[in-house]
Amino acid sequence: MIMNKNTFNTKNNSVKTKEGELILDSHKLSYHYDRIEAWENGERIAPISVDMSLSRACGAMCSFCYAMMQEPQERANIKTKDALNLLDDFAAIGIKSVSLVSDGESTLSKAYVPFIQHAANIGIDVANATNGWEFEKEKVDQVLPHMTWIRFTVAAGTPEGYSKIMYKGPEHTEVFDRAMKNIRYAVELKKKLNLNVTLGIQMVLMPDFKDEILPFAKLAVDLGVDYGVIKHCSDDEVGTLGVDYSKYEEMFPLIEEAELMSNDQTKIIAKWNKIKDKGVSSYNRLYGPQFLLQLSGSGLIAPAGQFFNARYSKFHMGNLTEERFIDIFKSERYKKIMDYIASPNFDAQNMMGTLPITHYINEALNDHITGKARIIPNNGPKPLHVNFL
Amino acid sequence: MFKNFATTKTALTGEKWKSLTKKDRIELIMKELKNKNLENFEVFDVPDDGRIVFKVLESIPSNKRGLMLLDIEEQLKTNIDKGLTVWLEPIGDKSKLRNLRGITIN
């Protein structure tokens, strides 16, 4: 079945799937209005969600990888005990979800399986973005029943394109084969156990990859995952990756064609809002990190992943391997740094990279407090992954 | 209560700062910071836009560096130019594999 325009809810760009309403190209702040009120009252609020990694290590070498620009002064090793303490601190202050994404490949960490199981046991929703290379049967069996979503990074639809973008060259298709085998197993297990987990694949689109758009969509459908998402590529404020945002527009017809390949099982979704923003933010101040905090696989805590590099040391709050997260959260430095990025001393348009993970909520909170578009509490049916902003 | 600076203009450097030579800017900064015991700090770059990029010879503990650098910035803003901002020299990716991509951090 071809997805028609009625499949989209234009209000929040959600997509209707077999399992519920999926929001990838917007935010879910309206379902957490109590925290918005507390923030407006000047309270120190616990983030709703944390995006983090259990390691800085990764076996891939994706040409679009922002982690290349995220090297901090030190790389501490996050031990299993640190990771479990972190989750206990999250629960104590009211953090509702954690996604293992950020600046490393968390499946490589020894803490990976216990972290996911412990999060689920204490009521924190947990998710993961991974290249899937180390996501083999034994690991999948242990974590899949506990997870809300998994998003596999699949840079291209052809084995050669995938291996060129994510690894050493087009001849190294063994990495593609390995990833596909592991993704197919996860899809099978989900069906077999009727698990409540969303499985997706993601293409980080750079203009050079345009020939991979349609093969990517076809691959998503072939794998039988719940969605294939096409998103922009972020770059830092000095253009280190050389992303040419002016070239995205000429790819729009291909992206639209890819979306039409959606069927009942698999939705092809583009993050149009971010793609069309051309790397320019509409806001100057940064409010999103108070709601969605990022932690580095080096243990470093900073308001946003784009601040992990030593360049942004004035935003470094501490390291979770050296002190408990709850103490950092309650510290003067946490408040002072969050206040700074919300002050006229900071400008998101030229002091940080483009389209950060908090982009949708930065924009929504800015529009909210300037009165451009107030966020309205939503007490209706909850979308999928409501605790992941 | 929440302080709303959403529409406040970002502080920019004044003409006086822009008219100074690189040498004069560095001298001004070091003079301002001489009582702060910052032996391990060197000024790495001072472009017109107000960024002051320090090279730090010895790593500052992660739980100290944020507040320390914000304090330095506040002092420079107050005493030299409100548009000044403090940054450190960036560090390149330590992944040998990803370095094969040839990306350099400036």
Chai-1 contact restraints between the chains, C-beta under 6 A:
chainA,res_idxA,chainB,res_idxB,connection_type,confidence,min_distance_angstrom,max_distance_angstrom,comment,restraint_id
A,E40,B,F2,contact,1.0,0.0,6.0,A-B,restraint_1
A,G42,B,M1,contact,1.0,0.0,6.0,A-B,restraint_2
A,G42,B,F2,contact,1.0,0.0,6.0,A-B,restraint_3
A,M61,B,L97,contact,1.0,0.0,6.0,A-B,restraint_4
A,M61,B,R98,contact,1.0,0.0,6.0,A-B,restraint_5
A,S63,B,R101,contact,1.0,0.0,6.0,A-B,restraint_6
A,M68,B,D93,contact,1.0,0.0,6.0,A-B,restraint_7
A,M68,B,R98,contact,1.0,0.0,6.0,A-B,restraint_8
A,M68,B,I103,contact,1.0,0.0,6.0,A-B,restraint_9
A,E71,B,I91,contact,1.0,0.0,6.0,A-B,restraint_10
A,E71,B,D93,contact,1.0,0.0,6.0,A-B,restraint_11
A,E71,B,K94,contact,1.0,0.0,6.0,A-B,restraint_12
A,Q73,B,S59,contact,1.0,0.0,6.0,A-B,restraint_13
A,R285,B,F5,contact,1.0,0.0,6.0,A-B,restraint_14
A,R285,B,A6,contact,1.0,0.0,6.0,A-B,restraint_15
A,N309,B,P90,contact,1.0,0.0,6.0,A-B,restraint_16
A,A310,B,L88,contact,1.0,0.0,6.0,A-B,restraint_17
A,A310,B,P90,contact,1.0,0.0,6.0,A-B,restraint_18
A,A310,B,I91,contact,1.0,0.0,6.0,A-B,restraint_19
A,R311,B,W87,contact,1.0,0.0,6.0,A-B,restraint_20
A,R311,B,L88,contact,1.0,0.0,6.0,A-B,restraint_21
A,R311,B,P90,contact,1.0,0.0,6.0,A-B,restraint_22
A,S313,B,R65,contact,1.0,0.0,6.0,A-B,restraint_23
A,S313,B,L69,contact,1.0,0.0,6.0,A-B,restraint_24
A,S313,B,L88,contact,1.0,0.0,6.0,A-B,restraint_25
A,K314,B,G66,contact,1.0,0.0,6.0,A-B,restraint_26
A,K314,B,L69,contact,1.0,0.0,6.0,A-B,restraint_27
A,K314,B,L70,contact,1.0,0.0,6.0,A-B,restraint_28
A,K314,B,V86,contact,1.0,0.0,6.0,A-B,restraint_29
A,H316,B,S62,contact,1.0,0.0,6.0,A-B,restraint_30
A,H316,B,R65,contact,1.0,0.0,6.0,A-B,restraint_31
A,H316,B,G66,contact,1.0,0.0,6.0,A-B,restraint_32
A,M317,B,G66,contact,1.0,0.0,6.0,A-B,restraint_33
A,G318,B,S62,contact,1.0,0.0,6.0,A-B,restraint_34
A,G318,B,N63,contact,1.0,0.0,6.0,A-B,restraint_35
A,N319,B,S62,contact,1.0,0.0,6.0,A-B,restraint_36
A,R333,B,G66,contact,1.0,0.0,6.0,A-B,restraint_37
A,R333,B,L67,contact,1.0,0.0,6.0,A-B,restraint_38
A,I337,B,G66,contact,1.0,0.0,6.0,A-B,restraint_39
A,S343,B,F5,contact,1.0,0.0,6.0,A-B,restraint_40
A,P344,B,F5,contact,1.0,0.0,6.0,A-B,restraint_41
A,P344,B,T8,contact,1.0,0.0,6.0,A-B,restraint_42
A,P344,B,T10,contact,1.0,0.0,6.0,A-B,restraint_43
A,P344,B,A11,contact,1.0,0.0,6.0,A-B,restraint_44
A,D347,B,T10,contact,1.0,0.0,6.0,A-B,restraint_45
A,N366,B,A6,contact,1.0,0.0,6.0,A-B,restraint_46
A,I369,B,N4,contact,1.0,0.0,6.0,A-B,restraint_47
A,I369,B,A6,contact,1.0,0.0,6.0,A-B,restraint_48
A,T370,B,A6,contact,1.0,0.0,6.0,A-B,restraint_49
